[in-house]
Amino acid sequence: MQRATARFLESLERARRGEGDDLRCNQALAHLEAGLAGATGRIVRKTHVLPTR
C-alpha cells in the first residue's frame, strides 16, 4: 500500500509539472486542486462569520 501510494504521489507531482502522461493522475490532480480551492473558500467565508475574541 505504501509503495502504491508513493508511486501515485510521484505521478501526481509529474502531472503537476506537466510531465505526466497518465490521464488518471492528471484528472486526480485537477480534482484535488478544485477540492482544495473550494475548501479554502469555505474556510475563508466561515472565518468572516465567526466572532473574534
C-alpha positions in Angstrom: 0.0 0.0 0.0 2.8 2.4 0.9 4.6 1.7 -2.4 1.4 2.2 -4.4 0.7 5.5 -2.6 4.3 6.7 -3.2 4.0 5.9 -6.9 0.7 7.6 -7.2 2.0 10.7 -5.4 5.1 10.7 -7.7 2.8 10.5 -10.7 0.7 13.4 -9.4 3.9 15.5 -9.0 5.0 14.7 -12.5 1.5 15.7 -13.8 1.7 19.0 -11.8 4.9 19.8 -13.6 3.3 18.9 -16.9 5.4 15.8 -17.4 2.8 13.2 -16.7 1.1 11.2 -19.4 -1.2 9.3 -17.0 -4.7 10.6 -17.6 -5.9 9.3 -14.2 -3.2 11.3 -12.4 -3.9 14.4 -14.4 -7.6 14.0 -13.5 -6.9 13.3 -9.9 -4.7 16.4 -9.7 -7.4 18.6 -11.2 -10.0 17.2 -8.7 -7.6 17.7 -5.8 -6.9 21.3 -6.8 -10.6 22.1 -7.3 -11.4 20.5 -3.9 -8.7 22.5 -2.1 -9.9 25.7 -3.8 -13.4 25.0 -2.6 -12.4 24.1 0.9 -10.2 27.2 1.2 -13.1 29.4 0.0 -15.4 27.8 2.6 -12.9 28.3 5.4 -12.4 32.0 4.5 -16.2 32.6 4.4 -16.6 30.9 7.8 -13.8 32.9 9.4 -15.5 36.1 8.3 -18.7 35.0 10.1 -17.1 33.9 13.4 -16.7 36.5 16.1 -13.2 37.5 17.1 -12.0 37.5 20.7 
